[in-house]
């Protein structure tokens, strides 16, 4: 066990993390009614730590020393779990990604994929991290490490021939042998999120039906039977478990709806009854892409922390959570926010230390060749608007934090000659118009 890796050593960080996991498990097991998905997430976090034998021992022995949580809310648990999961991933890969350019590039590629699947795949291919083949890309999507499942579904649903070949390879990675249809559907629909377009869903479910029948040839007479029944099961799931649907489908209605679909013959009643009961007892788990995806989007940042930020028009100071990553500076109102309040691309700007009468440990970003810093923010009405800052001034809590922020920002700044050319052209136009 390596005890000195990273700031403060790996062991102390992991011990602190395990204490948090321990408290989460205790909190989840308290006799307080919580949503099932919160319980599942707690167990998921706990299970992620279990491969470490000594960590497992600590969990078994450490409960008594951990202060018991009182009746904390489900949202508190969820926020805490997101932080714990992110820290666990940072422990596993954080140091390696800083020392290994390929790991860093892979992390960047995943983030790019989550924002734009096509550009993300192109980035990974260009950097030699993926082969430009359907099989290799399908493997990457099937593993799904750090990938947004909506983005996976969008990529697989594209109509062009190459993406359809990737879809074929992706479906073939699923092993549905000896699974009843509901089990196979649960596995398949958990690996990505179905897109909203009917044609895309149709193509995906058609591939699923062919794969299922290929591995289970004795169940249905034709893949079309599997295709129709799969859609019927998805509709049944919606009918039984969507609160907006008042008239719940009965088992007799389900059986009647599926008469004659097996090449003109009826499917065995006991098969349809078992499918109905399975869905009634346990609904499909549909992947939800919510705030947890930010954990991947901003995974392993170059730096993050609280800073005081001065406003542009009104020179008031507000506390913001800043994340420095991929040559961009993001700031949030809270650490749990799903979207940043502002984004500052670190292109053609500089950073410097400044003195401020009202705040200590100040530094600021300023444009080198244009009047305004290229940036965007969310206004009070929730609209994304272009920023109008000539400088961004921040205040750190300590002199050391200020120096570290300045150092990290300088390392992330890039210079694009296009903006210098554009600035010169604008100045020439202004000079000519003033003559």
C-alpha contacts under 8 A as a table, 3 or more apart, distances in Angstrom:
res1	aa1	res2	aa2	distance
2	X	5	X	6.44
2	X	10	X	6.89
2	X	11	X	7.48
3	X	9	X	5.54
3	X	10	X	5.33
3	X	11	X	5.12
4	X	7	X	7.92
4	X	8	X	7.08
4	X	9	X	3.93
4	X	10	X	5.75
4	X	11	X	7.30
5	X	8	X	7.72
5	X	9	X	4.83
5	X	10	X	5.15
5	X	95	X	7.77
6	X	9	X	5.21
6	X	10	X	6.18
6	X	95	X	6.72
7	X	10	X	7.75
8	X	12	X	6.90
8	X	13	X	7.25
9	X	12	X	6.02
9	X	13	X	6.73
10	X	13	X	5.33
10	X	14	X	6.08
10	X	91	X	7.43
11	X	14	X	5.15
11	X	15	X	6.01
12	X	15	X	5.05
12	X	16	X	6.17
13	X	16	X	5.20
13	X	17	X	6.14
14	X	17	X	4.83
14	X	18	X	5.98
14	X	91	X	7.67
15	X	18	X	5.02
15	X	19	X	6.27
16	X	19	X	5.20
16	X	20	X	6.54
17	X	20	X	5.16
17	X	21	X	6.30
17	X	84	X	6.76
17	X	87	X	7.63
17	X	88	X	7.63
18	X	21	X	4.91
18	X	22	X	5.91
18	X	49	X	8.00
18	X	55	X	7.19
18	X	58	X	7.63
18	X	59	X	7.00
19	X	22	X	4.97
19	X	23	X	6.24
19	X	59	X	7.82
19	X	62	X	7.39
19	X	66	X	6.69
20	X	23	X	5.15
20	X	24	X	6.18
20	X	84	X	7.35
21	X	24	X	4.95
21	X	25	X	6.23
21	X	45	X	7.25
21	X	46	X	6.50
21	X	81	X	7.99
21	X	84	X	7.17
22	X	25	X	5.23
22	X	26	X	6.27
22	X	59	X	6.06
22	X	62	X	7.34
22	X	63	X	6.28
22	X	66	X	7.45
23	X	26	X	5.04
23	X	27	X	5.96
23	X	63	X	7.36
23	X	66	X	6.53
23	X	67	X	7.51
23	X	68	X	6.71
23	X	69	X	6.85
24	X	27	X	5.00
24	X	28	X	6.07
24	X	42	X	6.64
24	X	77	X	7.01
24	X	81	X	7.60
25	X	28	X	5.10
25	X	29	X	6.17
25	X	42	X	6.27
25	X	43	X	7.30
25	X	46	X	7.26
26	X	29	X	5.19
26	X	30	X	6.30
26	X	63	X	7.61
26	X	68	X	7.25
26	X	69	X	7.72
27	X	30	X	5.33
27	X	68	X	7.43
27	X	69	X	5.98
27	X	70	X	7.68
27	X	71	X	7.78
27	X	72	X	7.65
28	X	32	X	7.81
28	X	34	X	7.88
28	X	39	X	6.15
28	X	42	X	6.93
29	X	32	X	7.83
32	X	71	X	7.37
34	X	38	X	6.72
34	X	39	X	7.04
34	X	74	X	6.43
35	X	38	X	5.49
35	X	39	X	6.76
35	X	74	X	7.61
36	X	39	X	5.10
36	X	40	X	6.18
37	X	40	X	4.99
37	X	41	X	6.12
38	X	41	X	5.14
38	X	42	X	6.34
38	X	74	X	6.93
38	X	77	X	7.51
38	X	78	X	6.61
39	X	42	X	5.23
39	X	43	X	6.45
40	X	43	X	5.20
40	X	44	X	6.06
41	X	44	X	4.85
41	X	45	X	6.20
41	X	78	X	7.97
41	X	81	X	7.47
42	X	45	X	5.21
42	X	46	X	6.20
42	X	81	X	6.95
43	X	46	X	4.91
43	X	47	X	5.96
44	X	47	X	5.11
44	X	48	X	6.24
45	X	48	X	5.16
45	X	49	X	6.84
45	X	81	X	7.19
45	X	84	X	7.72
45	X	85	X	6.45
46	X	49	X	5.53
46	X	50	X	6.61
47	X	50	X	5.11
47	X	51	X	7.77
48	X	51	X	7.00
49	X	52	X	6.15
49	X	55	X	6.82
49	X	56	X	7.26
50	X	53	X	6.74
50	X	55	X	6.71
50	X	56	X	5.38
51	X	55	X	7.95
51	X	56	X	7.57
52	X	55	X	5.04
52	X	56	X	6.17
53	X	56	X	5.06
53	X	57	X	6.40
54	X	57	X	4.95
54	X	58	X	6.26
55	X	58	X	5.02
55	X	59	X	6.28
56	X	59	X	5.11
56	X	60	X	6.35
57	X	60	X	5.11
57	X	61	X	6.25
58	X	61	X	5.15
58	X	62	X	5.33
59	X	62	X	5.25
59	X	63	X	6.62
60	X	63	X	6.82
61	X	64	X	7.16
62	X	65	X	5.50
62	X	66	X	6.50
63	X	66	X	5.27
64	X	67	X	7.68
69	X	72	X	6.72
72	X	76	X	6.33
72	X	77	X	7.09
73	X	76	X	5.15
73	X	77	X	6.46
74	X	77	X	5.06
74	X	78	X	6.14
75	X	78	X	4.94
75	X	79	X	6.08
76	X	79	X	5.20
76	X	80	X	6.07
77	X	80	X	5.10
77	X	81	X	6.04
78	X	81	X	5.11
78	X	82	X	6.26
79	X	82	X	5.23
79	X	83	X	6.49
79	X	336	X	6.70
80	X	83	X	5.23
80	X	84	X	6.21
81	X	84	X	4.95
81	X	85	X	5.99
82	X	85	X	5.24
82	X	86	X	6.17
82	X	292	X	6.49
82	X	295	X	7.47
83	X	86	X	5.17
83	X	87	X	6.16
84	X	87	X	5.10
84	X	88	X	6.15
85	X	88	X	5.10
85	X	89	X	6.31
86	X	89	X	5.21
86	X	90	X	6.19
86	X	295	X	6.20
86	X	299	X	7.44
87	X	90	X	4.89
87	X	91	X	6.14
88	X	91	X	5.05
88	X	92	X	6.31
89	X	92	X	5.07
89	X	93	X	6.12
89	X	94	X	7.25
90	X	93	X	5.34
90	X	94	X	4.37
90	X	95	X	7.69
90	X	299	X	7.84
90	X	300	X	6.20
91	X	94	X	5.67
91	X	95	X	7.39
92	X	95	X	7.81
93	X	96	X	5.25
93	X	97	X	5.94
94	X	97	X	5.38
94	X	98	X	6.51
94	X	300	X	6.09
95	X	98	X	5.30
95	X	99	X	6.43
96	X	99	X	5.21
96	X	100	X	5.65
96	X	103	X	7.03
97	X	100	X	4.97
97	X	101	X	6.56
97	X	102	X	7.41
97	X	103	X	4.60
97	X	104	X	4.84
98	X	101	X	6.97
98	X	103	X	7.74
98	X	104	X	6.57
100	X	103	X	5.46
100	X	104	X	6.60
101	X	104	X	5.06
101	X	105	X	6.08
102	X	105	X	4.99
102	X	106	X	6.05
102	X	129	X	7.66
103	X	106	X	5.05
103	X	107	X	6.22
104	X	107	X	5.09
104	X	108	X	6.27
105	X	108	X	4.99
105	X	109	X	6.01
105	X	124	X	7.75
105	X	127	X	7.60
106	X	109	X	4.91
106	X	110	X	6.23
106	X	124	X	6.97
106	X	129	X	7.01
107	X	110	X	5.26
107	X	111	X	6.48
107	X	299	X	7.34
108	X	111	X	5.18
108	X	112	X	6.19
108	X	326	X	7.32
109	X	112	X	5.04
109	X	113	X	6.08
109	X	120	X	5.25
109	X	121	X	7.24
109	X	123	X	6.07
109	X	124	X	5.63
110	X	113	X	5.00
110	X	114	X	6.26
110	X	120	X	6.56
110	X	146	X	6.53
110	X	147	X	6.17
110	X	296	X	7.76
110	X	297	X	7.77
111	X	114	X	5.11
111	X	115	X	6.44
111	X	120	X	7.36
111	X	147	X	7.73
111	X	296	X	6.61
111	X	297	X	4.88
111	X	298	X	7.61
112	X	115	X	5.20
112	X	116	X	5.83
112	X	117	X	6.97
112	X	119	X	6.55
112	X	120	X	4.47
112	X	123	X	7.88
113	X	116	X	4.97
113	X	117	X	4.03
113	X	118	X	6.82
113	X	119	X	6.45
113	X	120	X	3.75
113	X	121	X	6.40
113	X	147	X	7.38
113	X	151	X	7.12
114	X	117	X	6.05
114	X	120	X	7.45
114	X	147	X	6.17
114	X	148	X	5.39
114	X	151	X	5.68
114	X	297	X	7.20
115	X	120	X	7.85
115	X	151	X	7.66
116	X	119	X	5.50
116	X	120	X	6.07
116	X	151	X	7.49
117	X	120	X	5.05
117	X	121	X	6.22
117	X	151	X	6.01
117	X	152	X	7.38
117	X	154	X	7.63
117	X	155	X	6.04
118	X	121	X	5.35
118	X	122	X	6.26
118	X	155	X	7.17
119	X	122	X	4.99
119	X	123	X	6.08
120	X	123	X	5.13
120	X	124	X	6.35
121	X	124	X	5.17
121	X	125	X	6.18
121	X	130	X	7.81
121	X	137	X	7.89
122	X	125	X	5.15
122	X	126	X	6.02
123	X	126	X	5.13
123	X	127	X	6.24
124	X	127	X	5.27
124	X	128	X	6.30
124	X	129	X	5.04
124	X	130	X	5.51
125	X	128	X	5.15
125	X	129	X	5.76
125	X	130	X	4.73
125	X	131	X	5.89
125	X	132	X	6.21
126	X	129	X	7.66
127	X	130	X	7.82
128	X	131	X	6.96
130	X	136	X	6.51
130	X	137	X	6.75
131	X	136	X	5.86
131	X	137	X	7.18
132	X	136	X	7.19
132	X	137	X	7.22
133	X	136	X	5.48
133	X	137	X	6.33
134	X	137	X	5.31
134	X	138	X	5.87
134	X	162	X	7.05
134	X	163	X	7.59
134	X	165	X	5.80
134	X	166	X	4.34
134	X	169	X	6.42
135	X	138	X	5.10
135	X	139	X	6.23
135	X	166	X	6.57
135	X	169	X	5.64
135	X	170	X	7.60
136	X	139	X	5.18
136	X	140	X	6.42
137	X	140	X	5.03
137	X	141	X	6.31
137	X	166	X	6.73
138	X	141	X	5.11
138	X	142	X	5.93
138	X	166	X	5.47
138	X	167	X	7.14
138	X	169	X	5.82
138	X	170	X	4.74
139	X	142	X	5.01
139	X	143	X	6.16
139	X	170	X	6.94
139	X	173	X	7.72
140	X	143	X	5.47
140	X	144	X	6.30
141	X	144	X	4.87
141	X	147	X	7.70
141	X	152	X	6.53
141	X	170	X	7.50
142	X	170	X	6.44
142	X	173	X	7.42
142	X	191	X	6.92
144	X	147	X	5.17
144	X	148	X	7.89
144	X	149	X	7.78
144	X	191	X	7.82
146	X	296	X	5.51
147	X	151	X	7.44
147	X	152	X	7.31
147	X	296	X	7.34
148	X	151	X	5.27
148	X	152	X	6.48
148	X	289	X	6.71
148	X	293	X	6.51
149	X	152	X	4.90
149	X	153	X	6.22
149	X	191	X	7.13
149	X	192	X	4.51
149	X	193	X	5.27
149	X	287	X	6.84
149	X	289	X	6.97
150	X	153	X	5.10
150	X	154	X	6.18
150	X	192	X	6.37
150	X	193	X	4.88
150	X	194	X	7.25
150	X	195	X	7.16
150	X	289	X	6.89
151	X	154	X	5.01
151	X	155	X	6.19
151	X	193	X	7.97
152	X	155	X	5.25
152	X	156	X	6.20
152	X	192	X	5.76
152	X	193	X	7.20
153	X	156	X	5.19
153	X	157	X	5.96
153	X	192	X	5.34
153	X	193	X	5.23
153	X	194	X	5.59
153	X	195	X	5.78
154	X	157	X	5.13
154	X	158	X	6.55
154	X	194	X	7.93
154	X	195	X	6.02
155	X	158	X	5.59
155	X	163	X	6.95
156	X	163	X	5.95
156	X	164	X	6.82
156	X	166	X	6.90
156	X	167	X	5.33
157	X	163	X	7.44
157	X	164	X	7.55
157	X	167	X	7.76
157	X	195	X	7.08
157	X	200	X	5.04
157	X	201	X	7.48
157	X	203	X	7.66
157	X	204	X	7.21
158	X	163	X	5.91
158	X	164	X	7.08
158	X	200	X	7.35
159	X	163	X	6.74
159	X	164	X	6.52
159	X	200	X	7.79
160	X	163	X	5.65
160	X	164	X	6.34
161	X	164	X	5.08
161	X	165	X	6.22
162	X	165	X	5.05
162	X	166	X	6.35
163	X	166	X	4.90
163	X	167	X	6.18
164	X	167	X	4.86
164	X	168	X	6.25
165	X	168	X	5.03
165	X	169	X	6.29
166	X	169	X	5.09
166	X	170	X	5.95
167	X	170	X	4.92
167	X	171	X	6.13
167	X	204	X	7.62
168	X	171	X	5.33
168	X	172	X	6.29
168	X	207	X	6.86
169	X	172	X	5.09
169	X	173	X	6.53
170	X	173	X	5.37
170	X	174	X	7.35
171	X	174	X	5.60
171	X	207	X	6.88
171	X	208	X	6.51
171	X	211	X	7.02
172	X	175	X	7.39
172	X	211	X	6.78
174	X	188	X	7.33
175	X	215	X	7.78
176	X	179	X	5.47
176	X	184	X	5.62
176	X	211	X	7.87
176	X	212	X	5.99
176	X	215	X	6.42
176	X	216	X	7.74
177	X	212	X	7.63
177	X	215	X	5.25
177	X	216	X	6.13
178	X	215	X	7.77
178	X	216	X	6.57
179	X	182	X	7.92
179	X	183	X	5.85
179	X	184	X	5.87
180	X	183	X	5.45
180	X	184	X	6.40
181	X	184	X	5.11
181	X	185	X	6.13
181	X	212	X	7.98
181	X	230	X	7.64
181	X	275	X	7.79
182	X	185	X	5.05
182	X	186	X	6.12
182	X	233	X	7.76
182	X	275	X	6.45
182	X	278	X	7.36
182	X	279	X	7.70
183	X	186	X	5.09
183	X	187	X	6.34
184	X	187	X	5.19
184	X	188	X	6.14
184	X	212	X	7.67
185	X	188	X	5.05
185	X	189	X	5.86
185	X	230	X	7.56
186	X	189	X	5.45
186	X	190	X	6.12
186	X	284	X	6.20
186	X	285	X	7.22
187	X	190	X	5.44
187	X	191	X	6.73
188	X	191	X	5.57
188	X	192	X	7.61
188	X	208	X	7.85
189	X	192	X	5.99
189	X	193	X	6.67
189	X	194	X	7.27
189	X	286	X	6.90
190	X	193	X	7.09
190	X	285	X	6.72
190	X	286	X	6.20
190	X	287	X	6.05
192	X	287	X	6.97
193	X	286	X	7.03
193	X	287	X	5.92
193	X	288	X	7.93
194	X	201	X	6.50
195	X	200	X	6.76
195	X	201	X	6.58
196	X	200	X	7.75
196	X	201	X	7.44
197	X	200	X	5.48
197	X	201	X	6.41
198	X	201	X	5.13
198	X	202	X	6.04
199	X	202	X	4.99
199	X	203	X	6.33
200	X	203	X	5.26
200	X	204	X	6.31
201	X	204	X	5.17
201	X	205	X	6.05
202	X	205	X	5.34
202	X	206	X	6.04
203	X	206	X	5.15
203	X	207	X	6.38
204	X	207	X	5.26
204	X	208	X	6.29
205	X	208	X	4.86
205	X	209	X	6.11
205	X	227	X	6.48
205	X	230	X	7.78
206	X	209	X	5.16
206	X	210	X	6.39
206	X	224	X	7.98
206	X	227	X	6.04
207	X	210	X	5.29
207	X	211	X	6.23
208	X	211	X	5.16
208	X	212	X	6.11
208	X	227	X	7.83
209	X	212	X	5.18
209	X	213	X	6.18
209	X	223	X	5.51
209	X	224	X	7.27
209	X	226	X	5.37
209	X	227	X	5.18
209	X	230	X	7.89
210	X	213	X	5.28
210	X	214	X	6.01
210	X	223	X	5.42
211	X	214	X	5.02
211	X	215	X	6.40
212	X	215	X	5.36
212	X	216	X	5.98
212	X	226	X	7.89
213	X	216	X	4.83
213	X	217	X	5.03
213	X	218	X	7.93
213	X	219	X	7.45
213	X	220	X	7.05
213	X	222	X	7.64
213	X	223	X	5.97
213	X	226	X	7.43
214	X	217	X	5.64
216	X	219	X	6.20
217	X	220	X	6.82
217	X	221	X	7.94
218	X	221	X	7.44
220	X	223	X	6.99
220	X	225	X	6.41
220	X	226	X	6.78
220	X	262	X	6.64
221	X	225	X	7.19
221	X	262	X	6.18
221	X	263	X	6.52
222	X	225	X	5.58
222	X	226	X	7.24
222	X	262	X	7.04
222	X	263	X	6.83
223	X	226	X	5.13
223	X	227	X	6.19
224	X	227	X	4.84
224	X	228	X	6.14
224	X	262	X	7.97
225	X	228	X	5.32
225	X	229	X	6.07
225	X	261	X	5.72
225	X	262	X	5.14
225	X	263	X	7.05
226	X	229	X	5.16
226	X	230	X	5.89
227	X	230	X	5.24
227	X	231	X	6.51
228	X	231	X	5.32
228	X	232	X	6.28
228	X	261	X	7.38
229	X	232	X	4.85
229	X	233	X	6.17
229	X	258	X	7.13
229	X	261	X	7.95
230	X	233	X	5.11
230	X	234	X	6.34
231	X	234	X	5.07
231	X	235	X	6.17
232	X	235	X	5.08
232	X	236	X	6.05
232	X	254	X	7.99
232	X	258	X	7.74
233	X	236	X	4.88
233	X	237	X	6.14
233	X	275	X	7.67
233	X	276	X	7.82
233	X	279	X	7.72
234	X	237	X	5.08
234	X	238	X	6.45
235	X	238	X	5.12
235	X	239	X	6.17
236	X	239	X	4.96
236	X	240	X	6.08
236	X	249	X	6.83
236	X	254	X	7.64
236	X	276	X	7.80
236	X	279	X	7.52
237	X	240	X	5.38
237	X	241	X	5.98
237	X	242	X	7.82
237	X	279	X	6.06
237	X	280	X	7.47
237	X	283	X	6.11
237	X	284	X	6.94
238	X	241	X	5.46
238	X	242	X	5.21
238	X	245	X	7.80
239	X	242	X	5.95
239	X	245	X	5.89
239	X	247	X	7.56
239	X	248	X	5.43
239	X	249	X	6.07
240	X	245	X	7.67
240	X	248	X	5.44
240	X	249	X	6.62
240	X	280	X	6.61
241	X	245	X	7.98
241	X	283	X	6.85
242	X	245	X	5.62
243	X	246	X	7.09
245	X	248	X	6.67
249	X	253	X	6.18
249	X	254	X	6.70
250	X	253	X	5.18
250	X	254	X	6.29
251	X	254	X	5.03
251	X	255	X	6.24
251	X	273	X	6.98
251	X	276	X	6.54
252	X	255	X	5.10
252	X	256	X	6.06
253	X	256	X	5.05
253	X	257	X	6.01
254	X	257	X	5.20
254	X	258	X	6.53
254	X	272	X	7.82
254	X	276	X	7.62
255	X	258	X	5.36
255	X	259	X	6.52
255	X	269	X	7.27
255	X	272	X	6.41
255	X	273	X	7.81
256	X	259	X	5.44
258	X	261	X	5.89
258	X	266	X	7.52
258	X	267	X	7.75
259	X	265	X	7.31
259	X	266	X	5.07
259	X	267	X	7.07
260	X	263	X	6.82
260	X	264	X	4.43
260	X	265	X	4.48
260	X	266	X	4.52
260	X	267	X	7.38
261	X	264	X	5.64
261	X	265	X	6.33
261	X	266	X	6.41
261	X	267	X	7.47
262	X	265	X	4.94
262	X	266	X	5.97
262	X	267	X	6.30
267	X	271	X	7.13
267	X	272	X	7.25
268	X	271	X	5.35
268	X	272	X	6.71
269	X	272	X	5.24
269	X	273	X	6.10
270	X	273	X	4.99
270	X	274	X	6.10
271	X	274	X	5.23
271	X	275	X	6.31
272	X	275	X	5.08
272	X	276	X	6.13
273	X	276	X	5.08
273	X	277	X	6.16
274	X	277	X	5.20
274	X	278	X	6.09
275	X	278	X	5.17
275	X	279	X	6.39
276	X	279	X	5.39
276	X	280	X	6.08
277	X	280	X	4.94
277	X	281	X	5.94
278	X	281	X	5.28
278	X	282	X	6.06
278	X	283	X	7.97
279	X	282	X	5.18
279	X	283	X	5.22
279	X	284	X	7.28
280	X	283	X	6.55
289	X	292	X	7.08
289	X	293	X	6.24
290	X	293	X	5.98
290	X	338	X	7.45
291	X	294	X	5.62
291	X	295	X	7.61
291	X	336	X	7.50
291	X	337	X	7.28
291	X	338	X	4.84
292	X	295	X	5.39
292	X	296	X	7.57
293	X	296	X	5.34
293	X	297	X	6.29
294	X	297	X	4.66
294	X	298	X	5.76
294	X	299	X	7.66
294	X	338	X	6.76
295	X	298	X	5.57
295	X	299	X	5.49
296	X	299	X	4.64
298	X	301	X	5.96
298	X	323	X	7.64
298	X	325	X	6.97
301	X	304	X	6.74
301	X	323	X	6.66
301	X	324	X	5.96
301	X	325	X	4.94
301	X	326	X	7.96
302	X	323	X	7.77
302	X	324	X	5.53
302	X	325	X	5.43
302	X	408	X	7.12
303	X	323	X	6.01
303	X	324	X	5.13
303	X	325	X	7.20
303	X	405	X	7.54
303	X	408	X	7.15
304	X	321	X	7.35
304	X	322	X	5.44
304	X	323	X	4.34
304	X	324	X	6.07
305	X	321	X	5.64
305	X	322	X	5.46
305	X	323	X	6.79
306	X	319	X	6.80
306	X	320	X	5.76
306	X	321	X	4.57
306	X	322	X	6.06
306	X	396	X	7.63
307	X	319	X	5.87
307	X	320	X	5.63
307	X	321	X	6.42
307	X	322	X	6.79
307	X	394	X	6.31
307	X	395	X	5.74
307	X	396	X	5.25
307	X	397	X	7.19
308	X	317	X	6.07
308	X	318	X	5.42
308	X	319	X	4.44
308	X	320	X	6.07
308	X	394	X	5.45
308	X	395	X	4.92
308	X	396	X	6.58
309	X	317	X	5.43
309	X	318	X	5.36
309	X	319	X	6.21
309	X	320	X	6.59
309	X	392	X	7.56
309	X	393	X	6.06
309	X	394	X	4.54
309	X	395	X	6.51
310	X	315	X	5.73
310	X	316	X	5.66
310	X	317	X	4.49
310	X	318	X	6.52
310	X	392	X	7.08
310	X	393	X	5.58
310	X	394	X	6.24
311	X	314	X	5.39
311	X	315	X	4.86
311	X	316	X	5.50
311	X	317	X	6.28
311	X	318	X	7.60
312	X	315	X	6.17
312	X	388	X	7.37
312	X	389	X	5.88
312	X	392	X	7.69
319	X	333	X	7.32
320	X	331	X	6.03
320	X	332	X	5.59
320	X	333	X	5.14
320	X	334	X	7.01
321	X	331	X	5.37
321	X	332	X	4.98
321	X	333	X	6.18
321	X	334	X	6.24
321	X	335	X	6.18
322	X	329	X	6.87
322	X	330	X	5.58
322	X	331	X	4.32
322	X	332	X	6.42
323	X	329	X	5.84
323	X	330	X	5.12
323	X	331	X	6.27
324	X	327	X	7.16
324	X	328	X	5.90
324	X	329	X	4.62
324	X	330	X	6.38
324	X	409	X	7.50
325	X	328	X	5.45
325	X	329	X	6.51
325	X	330	X	7.97
326	X	412	X	7.47
327	X	345	X	6.30
327	X	346	X	5.44
327	X	347	X	7.77
327	X	412	X	4.90
327	X	413	X	6.23
327	X	414	X	7.35
328	X	343	X	6.86
328	X	344	X	5.65
328	X	345	X	4.39
328	X	346	X	5.37
328	X	412	X	7.70
329	X	343	X	5.88
329	X	344	X	5.01
329	X	345	X	6.31
329	X	346	X	6.98
330	X	340	X	6.17
330	X	341	X	7.65
330	X	342	X	5.84
330	X	343	X	4.65
330	X	344	X	6.34
331	X	340	X	5.55
331	X	341	X	5.81
331	X	342	X	5.45
331	X	343	X	6.69
332	X	335	X	6.63
332	X	337	X	6.58
332	X	339	X	7.33
332	X	340	X	4.70
332	X	341	X	5.05
332	X	342	X	7.07
333	X	337	X	6.97
333	X	340	X	7.64
333	X	341	X	6.67
334	X	337	X	5.42
337	X	340	X	6.96
340	X	343	X	6.95
340	X	377	X	7.96
340	X	378	X	7.95
341	X	377	X	5.48
341	X	378	X	5.25
342	X	375	X	7.43
342	X	376	X	5.65
342	X	377	X	3.95
342	X	378	X	6.31
343	X	375	X	5.78
343	X	376	X	5.51
343	X	377	X	6.32
344	X	373	X	7.91
344	X	374	X	6.83
344	X	375	X	4.65
344	X	376	X	6.82
345	X	374	X	6.85
345	X	375	X	6.38
346	X	349	X	6.24
346	X	409	X	7.90
346	X	412	X	6.78
346	X	413	X	4.91
346	X	414	X	6.32
347	X	413	X	5.84
347	X	414	X	4.92
347	X	415	X	5.39
347	X	416	X	6.62
348	X	367	X	6.45
348	X	368	X	5.99
348	X	369	X	7.16
348	X	413	X	7.28
348	X	414	X	6.30
348	X	415	X	4.72
348	X	416	X	6.35
348	X	419	X	7.31
349	X	365	X	6.59
349	X	366	X	5.54
349	X	367	X	4.43
349	X	368	X	5.26
349	X	369	X	7.99
349	X	373	X	7.36
349	X	413	X	7.05
349	X	415	X	7.77
350	X	365	X	5.65
350	X	366	X	5.52
350	X	367	X	6.44
350	X	368	X	6.57
350	X	410	X	7.30
350	X	413	X	7.41
351	X	363	X	6.97
351	X	364	X	5.60
351	X	365	X	4.53
351	X	366	X	6.41
351	X	406	X	6.56
351	X	409	X	7.28
351	X	410	X	6.74
352	X	363	X	5.55
352	X	364	X	5.66
352	X	365	X	6.78
352	X	406	X	7.20
353	X	362	X	6.18
353	X	363	X	4.23
353	X	364	X	6.55
353	X	406	X	7.80
354	X	361	X	7.98
354	X	362	X	5.52
354	X	363	X	5.13
354	X	364	X	6.85
355	X	360	X	7.40
355	X	361	X	7.63
355	X	362	X	6.23
355	X	363	X	7.86
356	X	359	X	5.53
356	X	360	X	6.65
356	X	362	X	6.68
357	X	360	X	7.80
359	X	362	X	6.77
359	X	395	X	6.46
360	X	395	X	6.37
360	X	396	X	7.37
360	X	397	X	7.82
361	X	395	X	5.42
361	X	396	X	5.39
361	X	397	X	6.94
361	X	398	X	6.31
361	X	399	X	5.49
361	X	402	X	5.88
362	X	393	X	6.93
362	X	394	X	5.57
362	X	395	X	4.28
362	X	396	X	6.38
362	X	402	X	6.98
363	X	393	X	5.86
363	X	394	X	5.58
363	X	395	X	6.50
363	X	402	X	7.16
363	X	406	X	7.38
364	X	391	X	6.39
364	X	392	X	5.26
364	X	393	X	4.14
364	X	394	X	5.97
365	X	391	X	5.41
365	X	392	X	5.03
365	X	393	X	6.52
366	X	373	X	6.84
366	X	390	X	6.25
366	X	391	X	4.57
366	X	392	X	6.71
367	X	370	X	5.86
367	X	371	X	6.86
367	X	372	X	6.46
367	X	373	X	5.41
367	X	390	X	6.67
367	X	391	X	7.06
369	X	419	X	7.42
369	X	420	X	5.89
369	X	423	X	6.13
370	X	373	X	7.11
370	X	419	X	7.72
370	X	420	X	7.72
370	X	423	X	5.62
371	X	390	X	6.19
372	X	387	X	8.00
372	X	388	X	6.01
372	X	389	X	5.57
372	X	390	X	4.60
372	X	391	X	7.71
373	X	387	X	7.44
373	X	388	X	7.16
373	X	389	X	5.84
373	X	390	X	5.73
373	X	391	X	7.00
374	X	386	X	7.73
374	X	387	X	6.96
375	X	386	X	6.06
375	X	387	X	5.11
375	X	388	X	7.89
376	X	384	X	6.65
376	X	385	X	5.59
376	X	386	X	4.37
376	X	387	X	4.76
377	X	384	X	5.56
377	X	385	X	5.58
377	X	386	X	6.41
377	X	387	X	6.10
378	X	381	X	7.77
378	X	382	X	5.50
378	X	383	X	5.37
378	X	384	X	4.48
378	X	385	X	6.17
379	X	382	X	5.34
379	X	383	X	5.48
379	X	384	X	6.40
379	X	385	X	6.76
380	X	383	X	7.46
389	X	392	X	6.50
395	X	402	X	7.43
396	X	399	X	7.18
396	X	401	X	6.02
396	X	402	X	5.25
397	X	401	X	6.69
397	X	402	X	7.56
398	X	401	X	5.28
398	X	402	X	6.36
399	X	402	X	5.05
399	X	403	X	6.28
400	X	403	X	5.18
400	X	404	X	6.19
401	X	404	X	5.06
401	X	405	X	6.11
402	X	405	X	5.23
402	X	406	X	6.24
403	X	406	X	5.17
403	X	407	X	6.12
404	X	407	X	5.09
404	X	408	X	6.14
405	X	408	X	5.22
405	X	409	X	6.02
406	X	409	X	5.25
406	X	410	X	6.12
407	X	410	X	5.30
407	X	411	X	6.42
408	X	411	X	5.19
408	X	412	X	6.44
409	X	412	X	5.07
409	X	413	X	6.28
410	X	413	X	5.34
416	X	419	X	6.02
416	X	420	X	7.37
417	X	420	X	5.10
417	X	421	X	6.27
418	X	421	X	5.15
418	X	422	X	6.13
419	X	422	X	4.92
419	X	423	X	6.00
420	X	423	X	5.10
420	X	424	X	6.22
421	X	424	X	5.22
421	X	425	X	6.17
422	X	425	X	5.06
422	X	426	X	6.20
423	X	426	X	5.13
423	X	427	X	6.25
424	X	427	X	5.10
424	X	428	X	6.19
425	X	428	X	5.14
425	X	429	X	6.24
426	X	429	X	5.08
426	X	430	X	6.20
427	X	430	X	5.05
427	X	431	X	6.15
428	X	431	X	5.07
428	X	432	X	6.15
429	X	432	X	5.18
429	X	433	X	6.12
430	X	433	X	5.11
430	X	434	X	6.24
431	X	434	X	5.23
431	X	435	X	6.54
432	X	435	X	5.41
